[in-house]
């Protein structure tokens, strides 16, 4: 298109540089077309392919090979590092600069991961020996590599589709057809899996379908949209009560982040950025804006929505509230940072028509910022702030109430394009909705969960009451009704339950009125009341009245990291648990029948002394009942190192040494021995008797016995365990029994009564089978008589 080469100092918009046919921006560049049938016929086998061309099974093979390579590299690096003398290397170094072997091993593996084109994992900026081991565990793990490869393959395929023009208003808006198809198939597979699963309570054995639970959560697009609208409306009510001004802002990227024009054709100066790169640019700009507002002491709060242009490039719509006197300052900061990059393309001289410098309106200021950002005030006469943002929330979730609306950018129905937006968000992992300021929504949900549990318990209480009791409660209600009360004779039991249940308000044990008001507001879906109860829209996280309560599960992740699991909320007075049941996902119908729960406990054992052992984690698994029963048969022996039963889950081939079994038992018995006593060795005969079920005396007061494994009423395995029995001490005879006053009657000649009749009919022959008649006595009768005379008779 250029008639001559452009040199330094030349005006690129001079007419001499263009042909007589017109300017390049006036022509839609023709899309590249391929005859795929001919290409397939002439295709030659290739030795190498890109990651985007590989199938799922090929990715699994690649992940296995990469994990094997990394594991071998880790072994080599470990041996090399082990030969170093860190005492010499760290001599003279500061404590913070000292070399750590685990960190050095991580650096060697991370460098190799970089060479494969993948960003190595690193959870903490400053590595420690423990955190380095966590990251090393990932880099040598096959599952971690498979996840990274699958993600990179999807991103690469979609990025290539954007480069080829397959993502645009003229082809497939927001996301390529291949991306939409894969996302739809994945959603279908997910839902089919959910319908086949159930939730199983490990403690009570209760089982519930998973699908209804998913539909009741925020995973349901309808519930997610309702919650977003409630939160937006609550922010608007807060702004109105505080006398704040609402602002509607739009932030987008420079033109170099876009690949195609809306009317069709490629943009020549596209820098090859992906939608994820554009999202990172927007995050960087907004980070600078927030920092500047914070330095200038300009408080604000609001919500942000991210949605795509027709070519997949994201842009933001923001709804924020500020003080009326801060509007000008916020406007200057927002426009300044939004137009900081490539500001030259926003000047009037870059417009082709000098007499019409702006197509969209009159010229304002030294540059036209509107192609890059937009700034507007919320006018209550034209509509509410929630009404402004509602359209963007709906079109980015499910297109609710937008059946007849057409997209200005794509020219297609908004509701139909909602699935493309969902596929775009999933492929590029872009967060669509984000609120700024106020209290966390997780605490809001936990308060509502607690209120729902309280009401459920209250309704169960009402169902157990008689009609007279219900009428008594009904007469005590505080009603805000107009007109007379319905007579008790005319009201049915169903109406009584409905009226009493509707008047219930959740309560918690607290003397702080703000906590009660916050709980009530959350239960009623009042986002304004919840935020104001927590301290207002500008409250800091450390000053929140109600916070989330978490339980730390040590070593719960696949790589040995601690996992924080929410269990309720905390007030200044106490912690309230809302997660009262431990649910696990299992195949439908197999929670109580074909599967049983097995619980295992792991301990960190720094020494052989059990007093120093620390609890690691509680492992719960579901196993088929047949296998669990077989394992239970041998668990009593295998728990202490003995031979397990056949068909058990332990190895019967290599028998443990008797000394090893004895040592294991000694460690178990160590806490029961008095401190400082000499530990006696347990001989083989005592150990064998213990394994057969006999008790073993440890000292004068304590004996131990193995309780065998068994199944409880719920089908759960109670593993074999070592139990102790405290023996009662022999009481010292102090002669008090001689003071009994009834000896005269006892020693007198008793009179035989009917009850004391010792006739042959009531007599029972004692069981003498325990005495071996065929075995001769070990001593003669004169020897026993001599022992009796010497008071040495072995009384039992």
C-alpha positions in Angstrom: 0.0 0.0 0.0 2.9 2.4 0.6 4.2 4.1 -2.5 7.7 4.6 -1.1 9.7 3.6 2.0 9.1 5.7 5.2 12.3 7.5 6.4 13.1 9.2 9.7 11.3 12.5 10.1 8.7 11.8 7.4 5.0 12.3 8.2 3.4 8.9 8.0 0.0 10.5 7.1 1.3 12.4 4.2 -0.7 11.6 1.0 2.5 10.7 -0.9 2.8 7.5 1.2 -0.6 6.2 0.0 -1.8 4.9 -3.3 -4.6 6.4 -5.3 -6.8 3.6 -4.2 -7.2 5.1 -0.7 -5.9 4.6 2.8 -5.1 1.3 4.3 -7.6 1.6 7.2 -10.5 2.0 4.7 -10.0 -1.6 3.4 -11.0 -4.7 5.3 -8.2 -7.1 4.8 -9.3 -10.4 3.3 -9.3 -13.4 5.6 -6.9 -16.1 4.8 -8.8 -19.1 3.4 -7.5 -22.7 3.2 -8.7 -25.8 1.4 -8.4 -28.2 4.2 -9.2 -31.3 2.0 -6.2 -30.6 -0.2 -4.0 -29.9 2.7 -5.0 -33.2 4.3 -4.3 -35.1 1.1 -0.8 -33.6 0.7 0.1 -33.9 4.4 3.5 -35.5 5.0 4.4 -37.1 8.3 6.3 -34.7 10.6 8.9 -35.4 13.2 7.7 -32.7 15.6 4.5 -30.9 16.3 3.5 -28.0 18.5 1.7 -28.4 21.8 -1.5 -27.2 20.3 -1.6 -30.2 17.9 -1.3 -32.9 20.5 -4.2 -35.0 21.8 -5.0 -35.8 25.4 -3.3 -39.2 25.4 -0.2 -37.7 24.0 -0.2 -35.0 26.7 -0.3 -37.8 29.3 2.7 -39.5 27.8 4.6 -36.2 27.7 3.7 -35.4 31.3 5.0 -38.8 32.3 8.3 -38.3 30.5 8.8 -34.8 31.8 8.1 -35.9 35.4 10.6 -38.7 34.9 13.2 -36.3 33.6 12.7 -33.9 36.5 12.9 -36.7 39.0 16.3 -37.9 37.5 17.5 -34.3 37.5 16.5 -34.0 41.1 18.5 -37.1 42.1 21.6 -35.7 40.3 21.2 -32.3 41.9 20.7 -33.8 45.3 23.9 -35.8 45.1 25.8 -32.8 43.9 24.5 -30.6 46.7 25.2 -33.3 49.3 28.9 -33.1 48.5 29.1 -29.4 49.3 30.3 -28.2 52.7 27.8 -25.6 53.7 29.7 -24.7 56.8 32.4 -23.4 54.6 30.1 -21.8 52.1 28.1 -20.0 54.8 31.1 -18.8 56.7 31.1 -15.0 56.9 27.6 -14.8 55.3 24.7 -13.0 57.0 21.9 -15.2 58.3 19.4 -14.0 55.6 22.0 -14.7 52.8 23.0 -18.2 53.9 22.7 -21.0 51.4 20.0 -23.6 52.0 20.4 -27.0 50.3 16.7 -27.3 49.5 16.6 -23.9 47.9 19.6 -24.7 45.8 17.9 -27.8 44.6 14.8 -25.9 43.7 16.8 -23.4 41.7 18.3 -26.1 39.6 14.9 -27.7 38.8 13.3 -24.3 38.2 15.9 -23.4 35.6 15.1 -26.6 33.7 11.3 -26.0 33.9 11.9 -22.5 32.4 13.7 -24.1 29.5 10.6 -26.2 28.8 8.6 -22.9 28.5 6.6 -23.3 31.7 6.7 -21.0 34.7 8.0 -23.0 37.7 5.9 -23.0 40.8 6.9 -20.7 43.6 4.4 -20.0 46.4 6.6 -17.6 48.5 9.0 -15.0 47.2 11.5 -15.7 50.0 12.1 -19.5 49.9 12.6 -21.6 52.9 13.7 -25.2 53.2 10.0 -26.3 53.7 8.5 -24.2 50.9 11.2 -25.3 48.5 10.3 -28.9 49.1 6.7 -28.1 48.4 7.6 -26.7 45.0 10.0 -29.5 44.3 7.2 -32.0 44.9 5.2 -30.3 42.2 7.9 -30.2 39.6 8.6 -33.9 39.9 4.9 -34.8 39.9 3.2 -36.2 36.8 -0.2 -34.8 37.6 1.2 -31.3 38.0 2.8 -31.5 34.6 -0.3 -32.8 33.0 -2.3 -29.9 34.3 0.2 -27.4 33.0 0.3 -29.0 29.6 -3.5 -29.2 29.2 -3.8 -25.5 30.2 -1.0 -24.4 27.8 -2.5 -26.4 25.0 -5.9 -24.8 25.4 -4.4 -21.3 25.6 -2.1 -21.9 22.6 -5.0 -23.1 20.4 -7.2 -20.2 21.3 -4.4 -17.7 20.8 -3.7 -19.2 17.3 -7.4 -18.9 16.5 -7.3 -15.2 17.4 -4.2 -14.7 15.2 -6.0 -16.3 12.3 -9.1 -14.1 12.7 -11.4 -16.9 14.0 -12.4 -14.7 17.0 -14.2 -11.6 15.7 -17.6 -10.1 15.1 -17.5 -11.5 11.6 -16.7 -15.1 12.6 -17.2 -16.2 16.2 -17.5 -13.3 18.7 -15.6 -13.4 22.1 -14.3 -17.0 21.7 -13.6 -19.4 18.8 -16.0 -22.0 17.7 -13.6 -24.7 18.9 -13.4 -23.1 22.4 -17.2 -22.8 22.7 -17.6 -26.4 21.6 -15.0 -27.7 24.1 -16.5 -25.6 26.9 -20.0 -26.8 26.2 -18.8 -30.4 26.1 -16.9 -30.0 29.4 -19.9 -28.4 31.1 -22.1 -31.3 29.9 -19.6 -33.9 31.3 -19.4 -32.0 34.6 -23.1 -32.0 35.0 -23.4 -35.7 34.1 -20.7 -36.5 36.7 -22.6 -34.4 39.3 -25.8 -36.2 38.7 -24.1 -39.6 39.3 -22.5 -38.5 42.6 -23.9 -38.1 46.1 -22.8 -36.6 49.3 -22.0 -39.0 52.2 -21.8 -38.0 55.8 -18.9 -39.9 57.4 -20.3 -39.7 61.0 -24.0 -40.4 60.6 -24.1 -42.3 57.3 -26.5 -39.8 55.8 -26.5 -39.6 52.0 -27.9 -36.9 49.7 -27.8 -36.2 46.0 -25.1 -33.9 44.9 -27.0 -32.3 42.0 -29.7 -30.5 44.2 -26.9 -29.2 46.4 -25.1 -27.7 43.5 -28.2 -26.0 42.3 -28.7 -24.4 45.7 -25.2 -22.9 45.7 -23.6 -19.9 44.0 -22.5 -22.3 41.2 -26.0 -21.9 39.9 -25.9 -18.9 37.5 -29.3 -17.7 38.7 -28.3 -17.6 42.4 -25.0 -16.0 41.5 -26.8 -13.3 39.5 -29.2 -12.7 42.4 -26.4 -12.4 44.9 -24.5 -9.9 42.7 -27.6 -7.8 42.2 -28.3 -7.8 46.0 -24.7 -6.7 46.7 -24.9 -3.9 44.0 -28.1 -2.6 45.4 -26.7 -2.7 48.9 -23.7 -0.6 47.8 -26.0 1.9 46.1 -28.1 2.2 49.3 -24.9 2.8 51.3 -23.8 5.5 48.9 -27.2 7.2 49.1 -27.3 7.1 52.9 -23.8 8.5 53.1 -24.4 11.2 50.5 -21.8 9.9 48.1 -21.7 10.4 44.3 -21.9 7.4 42.0 -19.5 7.2 39.1 -19.6 4.9 36.1 -16.2 4.3 34.5 -15.0 2.3 31.5 -11.4 1.2 31.1 -10.0 -0.4 28.0 -6.6 -1.2 26.4 -4.6 0.6 23.7 -5.3 -0.4 20.1 -2.1 -2.5 19.9 -3.9 -5.2 22.1 -6.6 -5.7 19.4 -6.3 -8.0 16.5 -9.2 -7.3 14.2 -11.6 -4.4 13.4 -15.2 -4.7 14.3 -16.1 -4.2 10.6 -13.6 -6.9 9.7 -9.9 -7.0 8.8 -6.7 -7.3 10.7 -5.1 -4.5 12.7 -1.6 -4.2 11.4 0.1 -3.0 14.6 -1.3 -5.8 16.8 1.5 -6.7 19.2 0.4 -10.4 19.5 -1.0 -10.0 23.0 -3.5 -12.5 24.3 -6.7 -11.6 26.3 -4.8 -12.7 29.4 -2.0 -10.2 28.6 -4.6 -7.5 28.1 -6.2 -8.4 31.5 -2.8 -8.0 33.2 -2.4 -4.6 31.6 -5.7 -3.5 32.9 -4.8 -4.8 36.4 -1.6 -2.8 36.3 -3.3 0.4 35.3 -6.0 -0.1 38.0 -3.3 -0.8 40.6 -1.7 2.5 39.9 -5.0 4.3 40.1 -5.8 2.7 43.5 -2.4 3.5 44.8 -2.7 7.1 43.8 -6.2 7.5 45.3 -4.8 5.9 48.6 -1.9 8.3 48.7 -4.2 11.3 48.1 -6.6 10.1 50.9 -9.5 9.8 48.5 -11.8 7.0 49.9 -14.0 5.0 47.5 -15.7 1.7 47.1 -17.6 -0.1 44.3 -17.7 -3.0 41.9 -15.9 -4.0 38.7 -17.2 -6.1 35.7 -14.8 -7.5 33.1 -16.3 -8.4 29.7 -14.7 -9.1 26.2 -14.7 -7.1 23.0 -15.7 -8.9 19.9 -12.1 -10.1 19.4 -11.7 -11.4 23.0 -9.8 -8.4 24.3 -11.2 -7.5 27.8 -12.3 -4.2 29.0 -13.7 -3.1 32.4 -16.9 -1.4 33.6 -16.6 0.1 37.1 -19.3 1.5 39.4 -17.7 3.4 42.3 -18.9 5.8 45.0 -16.8 8.8 46.2 -17.4 12.0 48.1 -18.9 14.8 46.0 -15.9 17.0 46.6 -13.5 14.3 45.4 -15.1 13.8 42.0 -12.8 16.1 40.1 -9.7 14.7 41.7 -10.8 11.1 41.0 -11.6 12.0 37.4 -8.1 13.5 36.8 -6.3 10.5 38.4 -8.4 7.9 36.4 -8.0 9.6 33.0 -4.3 10.3 33.6 -3.3 6.7 34.2 -5.8 5.2 31.7 -4.2 7.3 28.8 -0.6 7.0 30.0 0.5 4.3 27.5 0.4 5.2 23.8 -1.0 8.6 24.5 0.1 9.9 21.1 -2.6 7.9 19.3 -5.3 9.9 21.2 -4.2 13.3 19.9 -6.4 15.1 17.3 -3.6 15.1 14.6 -3.9 11.3 14.4 -7.5 11.7 13.1 -7.7 11.4 9.4 -10.3 14.1 8.9 -9.0 17.5 10.2 -12.3 19.2 10.0 -14.0 16.5 12.0 -11.5 15.6 14.7 -13.8 13.4 16.6 -16.4 11.1 15.2 -18.2 10.4 18.5 -18.6 14.0 19.7 -17.1 17.4 20.2 -13.4 17.9 21.1 -12.7 18.2 24.8 -9.3 19.1 26.2 -5.8 18.6 24.6 -6.6 14.9 23.7 -9.6 12.6 23.3 -9.5 10.1 26.1 -12.8 8.5 25.2 -11.3 5.7 23.0 -9.3 4.6 26.0 -11.6 5.3 28.9 -15.0 6.8 29.8 -16.1 8.8 32.9 -19.7 9.5 33.8 -21.8 10.6 36.8 -24.8 8.6 38.0 -27.9 10.7 37.4 -30.8 9.5 39.7 -33.3 11.2 37.4 -32.2 8.9 34.5 -31.8 5.7 36.5 -30.3 4.0 39.5 -26.7 2.8 39.8 -27.8 -0.8 40.0 -29.8 -0.3 36.8 -26.6 0.8 35.1 -24.6 -2.2 36.1 -27.4 -4.8 35.9 -27.1 -5.1 32.1 -23.5 -6.0 32.3 -24.0 -8.5 35.1 -26.8 -10.3 33.2 -25.1 -10.4 29.8 -22.0 -11.9 31.4 -23.8 -14.7 33.3 -27.0 -16.0 31.6 -28.5 -13.1 29.6 -31.5 -12.9 31.9 -34.3 -10.5 30.8 -32.4 -9.7 27.6 -34.3 -11.9 25.1 -34.9 -9.2 22.5 -31.6 -7.2 23.1 -29.0 -7.3 20.4 -25.3 -6.7 21.0 -24.0 -3.4 19.6 -20.6 -4.9 18.9 -21.5 -8.3 17.4 -25.1 -7.6 16.1 -26.2 -10.9 17.6 -28.7 -11.7 20.5 -27.1 -11.0 23.9 -28.7 -14.1 25.4 -27.2 -16.3 22.7 -23.7 -14.8 23.2 -23.8 -15.5 26.9 -22.4 -19.0 26.3 -19.5 -17.5 24.3 -18.7 -15.1 27.2 -18.7 -18.0 29.6 -16.3 -20.0 27.3 -14.1 -16.9 27.0 -13.9 -16.5 30.8 -13.1 -20.1 31.4 -10.4 -20.4 28.7 -8.5 -17.3 29.8 -9.2 -17.7 33.5 -10.4 -14.1 33.9 -12.3 -12.9 37.0 -15.4 -11.2 35.8 -16.8 -9.6 38.9 -15.0 -8.0 41.8 -16.1 -5.8 44.7 -13.9 -3.2 46.4 -14.3 -2.2 50.0 -16.6 -3.4 52.7 -16.7 -6.9 54.3 -16.0 -10.3 52.6 -18.9 -12.1 51.0 -17.8 -15.4 52.5 -18.6 -14.2 56.0 -22.0 -13.1 54.7 -22.7 -16.6 53.3 -21.6 -18.2 56.6 -24.0 -16.0 58.6 -26.8 -17.0 56.3 -25.9 -20.6 56.6 -26.0 -20.3 60.4 -29.4 -18.6 60.3 -30.7 -21.3 58.0 -29.5 -24.1 60.3 -31.1 -22.3 63.3 -34.4 -22.0 61.4 -34.3 -25.6 60.4 -33.9 -26.7 64.0 -36.7 -24.4 65.0 -39.1 -25.8 62.4 -38.3 -29.3 63.6 -39.2 -28.2 67.1 -42.5 -26.8 65.9 -43.4 -30.1 64.1 -43.2 -31.9 67.4 -45.6 -29.5 69.2 -49.3 -30.1 69.7 -51.9 -27.8 68.2 -52.5 -26.2 71.6 -48.8 -25.4 72.0 -48.8 -23.9 68.5 -51.8 -21.7 69.3 -50.0 -20.5 72.4 -47.0 -19.5 70.4 -49.2 -17.9 67.8 -51.0 -15.8 70.4 -47.6 -14.5 71.7 -46.3 -13.4 68.3 -45.7 -9.7 67.6 -47.6 -8.9 64.4 -47.5 -6.0 62.1 -50.8 -6.7 60.6 -53.7 -4.4 59.6 -57.1 -5.6 60.7 -58.3 -8.2 63.1 -56.4 -11.4 63.8 -57.7 -14.6 62.3 -59.5 -16.7 65.0 -57.7 -19.7 66.2 -60.6 -22.0 65.3 -60.4 -21.0 61.6 -56.6 -21.3 61.2 -55.2 -24.6 60.2 -52.0 -26.3 61.4 -50.3 -25.6 58.1 -51.0 -21.9 58.4 -49.8 -21.9 62.0 -46.5 -23.4 61.0 -46.1 -21.0 58.1 -46.9 -17.9 60.2 -44.7 -18.9 63.2 -41.8 -19.9 60.9 -41.9 -16.7 59.0 -41.6 -14.7 62.2 -38.5 -16.5 63.3 -35.3 -14.5 63.6 -31.9 -16.2 63.9 -30.0 -15.5 67.1 -26.6 -16.3 68.5 -25.3 -16.3 72.1 -23.8 -12.8 72.3 -24.2 -9.6 74.3 -23.0 -7.4 71.4 -26.0 -5.8 69.7 -24.0 -5.2 66.5 -23.3 -8.9 66.0 -27.0 -9.7 66.3 -28.0 -6.9 63.9 -25.3 -8.1 61.4 -26.7 -11.7 61.6 -30.2 -10.5 61.1 -29.3 -8.4 58.1 -27.4 -11.2 56.5 -30.4 -13.6 57.1 -32.7 -11.1 55.4 -30.5 -10.5 52.4 -29.8 -6.9 53.5 -26.3 -6.2 52.1 -26.4 -2.6 53.4 -27.2 -3.7 56.9 -24.4 -6.4 56.8 -21.8 -3.9 55.6 -22.7 -1.2 58.1 -22.8 -3.8 60.9 -19.3 -4.9 60.0 -18.0 -1.3 60.2 -19.0 0.4 57.0 -17.7 0.4 53.4 -14.3 1.8 54.3 -13.5 -0.7 57.2 -10.2 -2.4 57.3 -10.0 -6.2 57.4 -8.4 -6.2 60.9 -11.2 -4.1 62.3 -14.1 -6.4 61.1 -16.6 -7.3 63.8 -17.3 -10.8 62.4 -14.5 -12.8 60.7 -14.2 -16.1 59.0 -13.0 -19.1 61.2 -10.7 -21.6 59.6 -9.5 -25.0 60.5 -5.9 -25.8 59.5 -5.5 -29.3 58.1 -1.8 -30.2 58.4 -0.2 -31.9 55.4 -3.6 -32.2 53.7 -2.5 -31.2 50.2 -1.0 -33.7 47.8 2.3 -32.0 48.2 2.3 -31.9 52.0 1.1 -28.4 52.6 -1.2 -27.2 55.3 -4.8 -26.5 54.0 -7.1 -24.0 55.5 -10.7 -25.1 55.6 -13.5 -22.8 56.6 -15.6 -24.0 59.5 -17.7 -21.0 60.6 -17.3 -17.4 61.8 -15.8 -15.7 64.8 -17.1 -12.9 66.9 -15.3 -11.0 69.7 -16.9 -13.4 72.2 -16.8 -16.9 70.6 -16.4 -19.0 67.4 -19.5 -20.4 65.9 -19.2 -23.5 63.7 -21.5 -23.7 60.6 -19.9 -26.7 59.0 -21.3 -29.4 61.3 -21.0 -32.4 59.0 -18.1 -33.9 57.2 -19.3 -34.6 53.6 -17.4 -36.6 51.0 -18.3 -37.1 47.4 -18.9 -40.7 46.3 -20.8 -42.6 43.6 -24.6 -42.4 44.1 -26.1 -45.3 46.1 -22.7 -46.5 47.4 -22.3 -44.5 50.5 -23.9 -47.1 52.8 -23.9 -50.3 50.8 -20.9 -51.1 48.7 -18.4 -48.8 50.4 -17.2 -48.3 53.9 -15.1 -45.6 55.5 -11.6 -46.3 56.7 -9.8 -43.8 59.0 -6.1 -43.7 59.3 -4.0 -41.4 61.5 -0.5 -40.3 60.6 2.0 -39.0 63.1 5.3 -37.1 62.8 7.9 -39.2 64.7 11.1 -37.2 65.3 12.3 -39.8 67.8 11.3 -43.2 69.0 9.7 -41.8 72.1 5.9 -41.6 71.6 5.8 -38.6 73.9 7.5 -36.6 71.1 5.1 -37.7 68.4 2.9 -35.1 66.8 -0.4 -35.6 64.9 0.0 -35.1 61.2 -3.4 -35.8 59.5 -6.5 -37.9 59.6 -7.0 -39.8 56.3 -10.5 -40.9 55.4 -11.0 -43.2 52.4 -13.9 -45.1 51.0 -13.1 -48.7 50.1 -15.3 -51.5 48.7 -16.9 -53.4 51.6 -15.5 -56.7 50.5 -11.9 -55.4 50.6 -12.5 -53.6 53.9 -13.8 -56.8 55.5 -10.8 -58.8 54.3 -8.5 -56.1 55.6 -10.2 -56.1 58.9 -9.5 -59.8 59.5 -5.7 -59.2 59.5 -5.6 -55.7 61.0 -5.2 -57.0 64.5 -2.0 -58.7 63.7 -0.7 -56.3 61.1 -1.1 -53.4 63.5 1.7 -54.7 65.5 3.7 -56.3 62.8 2.2 -59.9 62.8 1.1 -61.9 59.9 -2.1 -60.6 58.3 -4.9 -62.8 57.0 -5.0 -64.0 53.5 -6.4 -61.6 50.8 -5.6 -58.6 53.1 -4.0 -55.3 52.0 -0.7 -56.0 53.6 2.3 -58.0 52.3 2.5 -61.5 53.7 5.6 -62.5 51.7 8.3 -61.0 54.0 7.7 -61.9 57.6 8.9 -59.3 60.2 11.5 -60.3 62.7 10.3 -61.2 66.2 12.7 -58.6 67.6 11.2 -56.0 65.3 7.7 -56.9 66.6 8.9 -56.7 70.2 10.4 -53.3 69.6 7.2 -52.0 68.1 5.2 -53.2 71.1 7.8 -51.7 73.5 7.4 -48.3 71.9 3.6 -48.6 72.2 3.9 -49.5 75.9 6.5 -46.8 76.7 4.0 -44.1 77.8 2.5 -46.5 80.3 5.7 -47.2 82.2 6.8 -45.0 85.0 9.6 -42.6 84.2 13.0 -43.8 85.0 12.2 -47.5 85.2 14.2 -50.1 83.4 12.4 -51.3 80.3 12.1 -55.1 80.4 12.3 -57.0 77.2 9.1 -58.8 76.2 9.8 -62.4 75.4 8.4 -64.3 72.5 5.9 -66.4 74.4 4.4 -63.3 76.0 4.2 -61.6 72.7 2.5 -64.6 71.1 0.0 -64.8 73.9 -0.8 -61.1 73.5 -1.4 -61.5 69.8 -3.8 -64.4 70.4 -5.9 -62.2 72.7 -4.5 -62.7 76.2 -3.7 -59.8 78.5 -0.1 -58.9 79.4 0.8 -57.6 82.8 3.1 -54.5 82.6 3.4 -53.7 86.3 1.5 -54.2 89.5 -1.3 -51.9 88.4 -1.5 -52.1 84.6 -2.1 -54.8 82.0 -2.6 -54.4 78.2 -4.6 -56.3 75.7 -5.2 -56.1 72.0 -8.8 -55.3 71.0 -9.4 -56.9 67.6 -10.7 -54.9 64.6 -14.5 -54.9 64.2 -17.2 -53.3 62.2 -19.7 -51.0 63.8 -23.4 -50.6 63.0 -22.7 -48.1 60.2 -20.2 -50.4 58.5 -17.2 -48.4 59.7 -14.0 -50.3 60.6 -12.8 -49.9 64.1 -9.1 -50.7 63.8 -7.3 -53.0 66.2 -5.8 -51.1 69.1 -3.9 -51.6 72.3 -6.0 -51.0 75.4 -4.8 -50.9 79.0 -6.6 -52.1 82.1 -5.9 -50.8 85.6 -6.0 -53.5 88.2 -7.4 -52.7 91.6 -4.9 -52.8 94.4 -5.3 -55.5 97.1 -6.9 -53.9 100.1 -5.0 -54.3 103.4 -7.0 -56.3 106.0 -7.5 -53.9 109.0 -9.8 -56.3 110.9 -12.9 -54.1 110.5 -14.9 -57.1 109.4 -14.7 -58.4 112.9 -17.0 -55.6 114.1 -20.0 -57.1 112.2 -22.9 -57.5 114.7 -24.6 -60.4 113.0 -22.1 -63.1 113.6 -24.4 -64.7 116.2 -27.1 -65.3 113.7 -24.7 -66.4 111.0 -22.9 -68.9 113.2 -26.1 -70.3 114.7 -27.7 -73.4 113.4 -29.7 -72.2 110.4 -33.3 -73.3 109.9 -33.9 -74.9 106.5 -36.6 -73.1 104.6 -38.3 -73.7 101.2 -36.0 -71.1 99.7 -32.9 -72.7 101.2 -33.9 -76.2 100.3 -30.9 -78.1 99.0 -32.8 -81.0 97.4 -31.6 -83.0 94.5 -34.1 -81.2 92.2 -32.4 -77.8 92.7 -28.8 -79.1 92.8 -26.6 -78.5 89.7 -23.5 -80.6 89.1 -20.4 -78.3 88.8 -18.5 -78.3 85.5 -15.4 -80.4 86.1 -14.3 -80.6 82.5 -11.6 -78.0 83.2 -9.7 -80.5 85.3 -7.5 -82.9 83.4 -8.1 -86.3 84.9 -5.6 -88.0 82.6 -2.8 -85.7 83.8 -1.0 -86.8 87.1 -0.6 -84.4 89.9 2.7 -82.6 90.1 3.0 -83.2 93.9 1.8 -85.9 96.3 -0.8 -85.3 98.9 1.7 -85.3 101.9 3.6 -82.6 100.1 0.4 -80.5 99.8 -0.5 -81.2 103.5 3.0 -80.0 104.5 2.5 -76.8 102.6 -0.9 -76.3 104.2 0.6 -76.6 107.7 3.4 -74.1 106.8 0.8 -71.5 105.5 2.2 -71.7 102.1 -0.9 -72.9 100.3 -1.2 -71.3 96.9 -4.5 -69.6 97.3 -6.0 -68.4 94.0 
